[in-house]
């Protein structure tokens, strides 16, 4: 069972994360050169609703993204997908791997 984390939602809203406009259309998944089905559609839903544990559960997938921007340049909602993935990587580095910000 996944729990909603109010702290996670607050941190995401305060950060540089803009998946609210995602329409779940699937274009991002269709154009992904390495076929990461989770990114960004479902992953961004986890973030928006505050399912921190589900996001952390997908750490390997988040760090597998090539940041090639194919998804972003084809996104009809103009979601800043690469910035969102970078935000999640930084979040995971701080919360999971306990790395400090430089």
C-alpha positions as CSV (number, residue, x, y, z in Angstrom):
1,X,0.0,0.0,0.0
2,X,1.4,3.4,-1.0
3,X,1.0,6.4,1.3
4,X,0.6,10.0,0.3
5,X,3.4,12.1,1.7
6,X,2.4,15.7,2.4
7,X,6.1,16.7,2.9
8,X,7.0,15.3,-0.5
9,X,4.1,17.2,-2.2
10,X,5.2,20.4,-0.4
11,X,8.9,19.9,-1.5
12,X,7.9,19.2,-5.1
13,X,5.7,22.3,-5.2
14,X,8.5,24.4,-3.9
15,X,10.9,23.0,-6.4
16,X,11.3,23.1,-10.1
17,X,8.8,20.4,-11.0
18,X,6.0,21.1,-13.5
19,X,4.1,17.9,-14.3
20,X,0.7,19.3,-13.5
21,X,0.1,19.9,-17.2
22,X,0.9,16.3,-18.2
23,X,-2.1,15.0,-20.2
24,X,-1.0,11.3,-20.0
25,X,-1.2,11.2,-23.8
26,X,1.7,8.8,-24.1
27,X,3.8,10.7,-26.7
28,X,6.7,10.7,-24.3
29,X,6.7,7.0,-23.9
30,X,6.3,6.4,-27.6
31,X,9.4,8.4,-28.6
32,X,11.7,7.2,-25.8
33,X,14.8,5.7,-27.5
34,X,15.4,3.3,-24.7
35,X,11.8,2.4,-24.1
36,X,11.4,3.5,-20.5
37,X,7.7,2.8,-20.2
38,X,7.4,4.4,-16.7
39,X,9.0,7.7,-17.7
40,X,7.5,10.1,-17.5
41,X,3.8,9.5,-17.5
42,X,3.2,7.2,-14.6
43,X,6.2,8.5,-12.6
44,X,4.9,12.1,-12.8
45,X,1.5,11.0,-11.6
46,X,3.2,9.4,-8.5
47,X,4.9,12.7,-7.9
48,X,1.8,14.9,-8.3
49,X,-0.3,12.8,-5.9
50,X,2.6,12.6,-3.4
51,X,3.5,8.9,-3.6
52,X,7.1,9.3,-2.5
53,X,7.7,5.6,-1.9
54,X,6.6,4.8,-5.5
55,X,9.0,7.4,-6.8
56,X,11.9,6.1,-4.7
57,X,11.0,2.5,-5.8
58,X,11.7,3.6,-9.4
59,X,15.2,5.1,-8.7
60,X,16.9,2.8,-11.2
61,X,14.5,3.9,-14.0
62,X,14.9,7.6,-13.1
63,X,18.6,7.3,-13.3
64,X,18.4,5.3,-16.6
65,X,16.8,8.2,-18.5
66,X,19.3,9.6,-21.1
67,X,18.0,13.1,-20.7
68,X,18.0,13.2,-24.6
69,X,14.8,15.5,-24.6
70,X,13.0,13.4,-27.3
71,X,10.0,13.2,-25.0
72,X,10.2,16.9,-24.1
73,X,10.4,18.3,-27.6
74,X,7.4,16.1,-28.6
75,X,5.3,16.9,-25.6
76,X,2.0,18.6,-26.7
77,X,1.6,20.0,-23.1
78,X,5.2,21.4,-23.1
79,X,6.0,19.7,-19.8
80,X,9.7,20.3,-18.9
81,X,10.4,16.6,-18.6
82,X,14.2,16.7,-18.4
83,X,14.0,19.4,-15.7
84,X,11.5,17.1,-13.8
85,X,13.8,14.1,-14.1
86,X,16.8,16.2,-12.9
87,X,14.7,17.4,-10.0
88,X,13.8,13.8,-9.0
89,X,17.4,12.7,-9.3
90,X,18.5,15.5,-7.0
91,X,15.6,14.6,-4.6
92,X,16.7,11.0,-4.5
93,X,20.3,11.9,-4.0
94,X,19.4,14.0,-1.0
95,X,16.8,11.6,0.5
96,X,18.0,8.2,-0.4
97,X,21.7,8.5,-1.0
98,X,22.2,11.4,1.5
99,X,24.3,13.4,-0.9
100,X,24.7,17.1,-0.1
101,X,23.8,19.9,-2.4
102,X,26.8,21.7,-3.9
